[in-house]
Amino acid sequence: MAYPRVLALAEIAWSPREARDWASFSARLPWALRFLDILGVHYRKP
């Protein structure tokens, strides 16, 4: 269950403070979750 949290952590760790944007992250999240589905990672659907 750590992988979806790692996506958020990576967003914070690798994005400069002024570039962090919830709308942008949430728009990219469905693609990332589909990728986790392809990899067979189990997580709770948001």
C-alpha positions in Angstrom: 0.0 0.0 0.0 3.0 2.3 0.0 3.2 2.9 -3.8 0.4 5.5 -4.0 2.0 7.4 -1.1 5.3 7.3 -2.8 3.8 9.0 -5.8 2.7 11.9 -3.5 6.1 11.9 -1.7 8.0 12.1 -5.0 5.8 15.0 -6.1 6.8 16.9 -3.0 10.5 15.8 -3.0 11.2 16.5 -6.7 9.1 19.5 -7.4 10.3 23.0 -6.4 7.9 24.6 -3.8 6.6 27.1 -6.4 5.9 24.4 -8.9 3.8 22.2 -6.6 0.2 22.3 -7.7 -2.6 20.0 -6.5 -4.6 20.4 -9.7 -1.7 19.3 -11.8 -0.8 16.4 -9.6 -4.4 15.2 -9.4 -4.7 15.4 -13.2 -1.6 13.2 -13.6 -2.6 10.7 -10.9 -5.0 8.6 -12.9 -2.3 7.8 -15.4 0.1 6.8 -12.6 -2.6 4.6 -11.0 -3.2 2.9 -14.3 0.5 2.2 -14.4 0.4 0.7 -10.9 -2.5 -1.5 -12.2 -0.4 -2.7 -15.1 2.4 -3.6 -12.6 -0.1 -5.5 -10.4 0.4 -3.2 -7.4 -2.5 -3.4 -4.9 -3.8 -0.2 -3.5 -7.0 1.3 -2.3 -8.8 3.2 -5.1 -9.3 6.9 -4.3 
